[in-house]
Amino acid sequence: MLFSQNPAAQKRADFRKALASGKLLAFPGTPTPIVALMIEQAGFDGVYVSGAGLANELGLPDIGLTTLPEVVSRGRQIVACTDLPVIIDIDTGFGEPMSAVRTVRELEAVGIAGCHLEDQENPKRCGHLDGKSLVSREAMARKVKAAVDAKIDKNFLIIARTDARASEGFDKALDRAKAYVDAGAEMIFPEALADEKEFEAFRKAVSVPLLANMTEFGKSKLLTRTQLEALGFNLVIYPQTAFRLACKAVEDGLAELKRAGTQESLLTRMQTRARLYEVIRYEEYNRYDQSLFNFKL
């Protein structure tokens, strides 16, 4: 109740088994624990923690300003409230290969099921913006190898993301992806692919599982789960969908509150108190509390 009942090692083992099933797994993103609860209750396969989402929730742009302690702390909070596997964005690994080693160890310790690191230079940029600079293929391969070697649990998943498609072109992105697989990457995240043809070509060329990023307002066409599964992709993330929905609702609601001077007209657009209590399992906590304090002096 208070914490996830599914041990971290079991979450990772179940995640690996699901990846091998051939089914496309869907991981909506959240920067907050309560949305992770709603993702689980909606029946999704796992939870994704977006670097952009965490930065934006802190009121920051996605340019590498978040720190390892902030990311680990939020990861711990989200892992604790859901029985689903959680994968997390670690940007460029918070430094050079030794920093990536520490990052993986920290994430494993709090129960994360896997992470992805990217081949951008700092200050990094959102994967769907122009003007990104990349480290060399060899430098990224060294960092990937360090991250893979750092694992204690063999089921912790190391995902290598390449941003080369927008900066260097499709062929260079494929070349980098193959080098990262050779370095030990267990899944490839090809950022900002344009259309079905590019997704299909990447699948044909890369042997390990592939992650598709279906983020809104970006460079990639928004494909359905059916399309992505037919293209042979293994996991799809929706990094900012929930966050953007929430921010738009808050923005519109505050404008109406300012205009009308009352929230009366907004009540039907709100999650009710009763529904909130269902999501956070208030009644379970109450029953447990009463079972502990049922004695008489």
Phi, psi and omega in degrees: 000297182293326178228166176304140179267357182259114182300151183303317181297324179289321177302316181294318179295318179296321179298315178299318179296318179295322178299326182279355186284341185089351178278143174284124179267139182245123182237093172295153182266153173207141170266000187229148180298321185295325177290329174300321176300317181291325176298316179296315182292337177279351174093020178282171186274336182188182184236137177247136176249109185277137174296320177296318181298317180293316178299313182296323179296333176274003181080023184241152171285161181275074182229030175081025182273340178287155184250163177303313179301323179294316182292317179296317181298314180292322176301317179300316181296319181288316178303321186295335188258358182227146175274357180278155172292145181239127171247150190225149180271123178247023178051240182263015177087010178064032176140208181276183186309320180296325176293324176296323176300311180298320180301313179299316180298318179296317181292318176302317185297332181262003172100008176296147182268341180179167181212160172237142175235152190242167186259026176277158168276156172275144358285128182287167180229161171307140184297346182250018173256158178274170174080022180278145175248141183248150169287169179293157177303320182292321180295317178293320179299322177296320181292320177299314180299318179298318180295317179295316180294337183285341186298141170261314176274119182299338182273353173295128190262124175261118182249126177259125178257134173244132177259018187290335184305315183281333186264323187238350180103165186298315183297321178291326177297317177297317180299316179295316181302317179295323178294324180288325174296317178299329180280353176118358179302135185260352174206146178246138179244094178276107186280142171064037170294149190275313190206183183304321181299319180289320176299317181295316181295323178294319179298319182292331188265342187242133188273335185272169176304151183238144179251132176252135179256108178258072179265145182285151173063027181249198183274339183272140171296138180281105181264153178281166176299322179298317179295314182295321178295319178295331179280354175090013178281154188255333184212138176236136175248149174238079196301316190241009185301307181296318181297316180293321176301314182295314182297320179295318179296318179295315180301312180295320181294319179294323177297318179292320178298318178295318182292311188270337183077008177205153178265011185307316184286350183266352189302322182288346179264000182261150166290129183288163175300319181298318180292320176303316181295327175295315182299315184270005175059045182304317183295324177297318177297320181295316179296320180295318179300316180293328179291334179276322185250058182247017182263166176238142178278000000 
